[in-house]
């Protein structure tokens, strides 16, 4: 099942993800930034760039996410464009248990991808599990879609890597749990230098990122080259039970793009079970298979006491609500993935999603 989606389409600065969409954003030597038109479709993307050598320890710049629970099988995908090759082995992704590295994916100056295991003090001395036969990231300034699936085990672990939907590395019966942690609890995406480097010249861009596990009946393996599209409210929905603050219409209070504006515009309600719904922009014209919909809200309570919030989606006469999230006095992101259309119990279609209404609900 899908656990997380990131398009970067609603990002303006790194502060967008700092409210909890990502657990940690590290930006040593200011290598990480948001490129406003850097994605594959001309929108925002995460850009990692260092034009000249800097200290390896200050260069560590990455997006880190803690998962809701430990995962023994995890699949991750992201679009990757390399604009400037590093002369050293560059770790792009690290799957971890707390702070212990289980498996890392890196890229070589040749464009080959490499998989290592272990929590060695220096990344490049971690146990080498395998390297692609050729330079699968063959050209600079060209987009590739990279996916990796890891099964955690000290004896029958496996790692499979795909590029543009084709398998480029398959490792079986390998030790992907060198410290006996048993599961993946978090991961880091980006520049993960903690080795001694001869020259730190690097440039690459990441967008269209997904994470899935092996649970459920949908999205348990590779999704292939995947686009993550972001849509925003464009009008009032059927239920209009919250109060607008800072703008005349409810939807205008929650259509913030690229970044939420806190207490400047918002909707509010203290009545349990109240729902606020909005129509939204259409999905891209060339939308094909829809693997899931991630509902995203930024919310807080404004007084002491217990309050909880739910994300909400209405499709025809059927609806689905996300988890009931206890709120704090500070704004934070609350995300839920809905893999099936509640109206049909089947995968979403473009027509079904475009007609659905997105919203929020007072849970308690």
N, C-alpha and C positions, 0 to 999 in steps of 0.2 A: 504494500500500500504506500501511497505517497505520504511523505512526512513534511516536506518543505519545498517551496518554490521561491525563486528569486529572479526577477527580471532586471532589477535596478532602475526600472522605468520611472519610479516615483522618487528617485534620489536626486538631490542637488548637492549636498555635502555629506560627509561621513556621519554627521549627526543623525541622518535619517534612520540608520540601522542601530544607533546606539541606545535606543529606548527598549531594546529587547528583541528586535527582529533577529539580530545577531547577539550572541552573549558577550563577545569581546571584539573590539576593533583595535588592532595594534598597528601603529604607523611609524616605525623607526625610520629616521632620516627623511620623513615625509615622502616616502616612495609611493604610497597609495593615495589615489585621488579618484574623483568621479569625473569621467569625461562626458560632457553633455551630449555629444553626438558620436560617441565612440562605439556603440553597439553594432551588431550586424544589421539592424534595421534603422540605424541613424539616431537612436535615442541614447540615454545614459548607460554607462557600463563602468565596471571597476577597472582602473588602469594602474598598473604597477610599472614604474619607470625610474631608472637611475642611469644617468648618462655618463657618469664617471665613477671610479672606484671610491667607496666609502667603507667605513668599518663594518665588518660582517655582523657584529652584534647589534649595531644600531640600525641595520638594514631590515631586520625582521618586521615585515609588514603583512598582515593577514587578517582575514575575517574568520572568527572562531564561533562555533555553535555547539552548545550542549544539547544533547538529545533528551527527550522526555524520559526515556528508559534505555537500558543497555540493549544493544542489537548484536546478534550473532551473525547476521547477514545484512549487508548494506550495499546499496547501489547508488552511485553518484554520477551525475553528468554535468558538463558545462561546455560552453563554446569558448574556444581559445584562439587568440591571434597573437603570434609572436612577432613583435616589431624589431626587436634587437636581441640577438642571441648572447647568452652568457658563455664565457669560456669555461666555466665550471659547471658541475652538475647542480642543477637548480631544482629544489623540492617544491612542487606545486600544491601538493595535498598530503595531509597527514591525518590518519585515523588513529584515535587515542582512547585510552581508558584513564580518565582523570588527566594526569600529566605523563603517563607512560605511553610511548609511541608503539603502536602495533604494526601498522603498515603505512608506508609512504610511497607516493608516486612522484617521480622526478623526470626532468627532461635534460638531455645532454646537448652539447654544442652541435652534434650531428643531427639533431632532430629525433633521435631515438628516445623512447620512453623506458623508464627503469623502475622496478619495484624493489623496495627494501623492507626489512622487518627489524624491529628491535628499538630499544631506547638508548642507543649508544650516546656517549657524551658529545660526539661529533657525528652529524648526520651521515656523511659519506663513508663512515666506517660501520654503519649498520649492516646487518646480514643481507647480502645480495640474493634476492629470490629469482630475478630474471630481467632480461632486457630485450626489447623488440629487435627483430632481425635487421631491420632497416630504419631509416629516418622517416618515421610515420608522420611527423610534423615537418614535412619536407621543405616548405617554403615560408619565408617571412612575409608578413602583411597579407596572409591568407587565413581565412577562418577554417578551423577544424572543430568537430564536435567530439569531445573526449569523454568516455564513460569507463568506470571501474566498478567491479563487483567483488567484494571480499567476503569470504566465509571464514569466521574465526575458529581456529582449532590448532592445538599444538601438534597434531598428528595428521589430520586429514583436511587441513585448511586449503583454501583455493583462492586464486586471484585471476580474474579475467579482465582484459582491457580491450575496449573497442574504440576505433577512430572512424568517424563518419559511417557508423553502422557496421563496420567490418571488424572481425576479431583480429587483433594484432599480437596478443600475448595471452597464453593460457597456461596457468600453473596449477597443478593438482598435488595433493598429498604433501603440502609444504607447511612449515610452522608459521602460522600467522598470529600466534599467541605466545610470543617468546617469554613473557613474564607471568603467564598463567592468569591473566586478568579475566578472561572468559567472554568479554563483550566489548563493543565499541560504545563509549559514552559521549564522546565529542569528536569534532574534527576541525581542522584548520585548512583554509583555502587561501593561497597566496604565496608570498615570498617567505620561505621558512628557513633562512640561513641560520645554522648554528655550527657551521664548519669553517675552517680556515680557508679563505678564498684567495686565489691569485689575482683576480680582477673582477670587480663587481660592476659590470655593465649589463643591464638587463632592461627589457621592455616587453611587456605582454598585457593583454586585455582579456577580461573574463565577463561573460554575461550568460543569460538563459540557463540557469542552474537549477537542478532538481536533486532531491534525495528520496529514496524509497527503501523499504525493508521487504522481507519475505512473507509478511503476514497477509491474510485475506486472500481474495481471489483475483484482485486486480493489481496491475502495476508492481509485480513481484520481481521483475527482471529488467533487462535493458529496455529503455523506451526508444532508443535511437535518437537521431538528430531532432532535438525538441526545442521549440520556441516557447518562452514564457511571456505571455502578453499581459499587459496591465490595463484595466479599464476603470473609469471613475464615474461617480454619480452625475447624471445629467438632468434629472427631473424627479418630481414627487411620485412615490409609489402608492399602492392601495391603502396601506396603513400609515397614518401620519399622526402618531400619538405622543411624540416628543415635542418639546418647545424649542423653537429656533432662538439662537443667541448670536448677535453680531451680524446677521444677514436676514433678509426678508423671508426666504424660503428655507425649509429644512435642508433640502439637498444642497443649497448654496453654502450651508454651514459646514458641510462635510466633504466638499469636492476639492479639498486642498491638494494642489499639485504644483511643485514637486514635493513639498514637505508640509506636514501638519502644522497649524499655527497656534496650537495650545488654546488658551482662553480667548483668543481674538474672535473666532467663530466656532460654534459647537452646538449640538443639540443636547437636551437634558430631560430627564424624567426621574421621579422618585416613586413611581407607581409600578409595583411588581406586575409583570406580564405585558406591560406596554411595549409596543413594537413600532419601529420607524423603518420604512422601506423606501427604496429609491430605484428608479430606472437608471440605466447606465449606458455608456458608449458601446457600440458594436464591437465584437471581436474582429480581428483582421479578415479581410476578404478571402484570403487563401487558407483560412483555418481548415485543417483536416481533422484527424483524430484528436479528441479532447480527453486527456487522461484524468483531469481533475480540475476543480476550481478551489483556489485558496481565498478564503474570506479574511480580510485584513481590517482591523479597527484599532484606533488609538483611543484609550479611555482612561478615566480616573473617577474616583468619588470626590466629593467636595466637603465632606464632614466625617467625623468619627462614626464608628458603627460599621456593621457588616453590609456590604453591597457587592453584588456580583452581576456580571455582564455576559451576554451570549451573542455571538455572531449568528445571523439569520439569513436564510435564502428562501424565496417563495417561487415555485414553478407551477403555473396554472393553479390548481386547487390544493396542491401538496406543498409541504414546507419541510425544511430541515434546520435544526439549531445546533450550534457547536457546543463545546464544553461550557459549563458555568464557571467563569473565571472570577475569583475574589479580587476586588479592586483595591488599589492603594491610593494614597492622596496625590501621587505623582503619575503623570502620563506614562503609559507603556503600550507596546504593541500586543495584540491578541490575535492569534492566527488559527484558522481551522481549514482543513482540506476536505472537500466534499467530492468524492470520486464518481458518484452516480446522480443522475437527475431524479429528485424525489418524486417527480410526477410519473416517471416511467420505470423506475428502478433499474434502468439500463444506463449505459455510458451517455454522457452529455453529447448533444448535437449542437452545431452552431446556432440553428434556429431556436432550439430550446433554451440555450444559455442566453442568447440575445434578448429573449422575451422574459427571462426570469428577473425578479426584483431582489436586490441585495439590501440587507439592513442590519439592525441591532435590536436587542431585546433586554429588558430589565429582568434578570433571572431571580433576584432576591434583594 
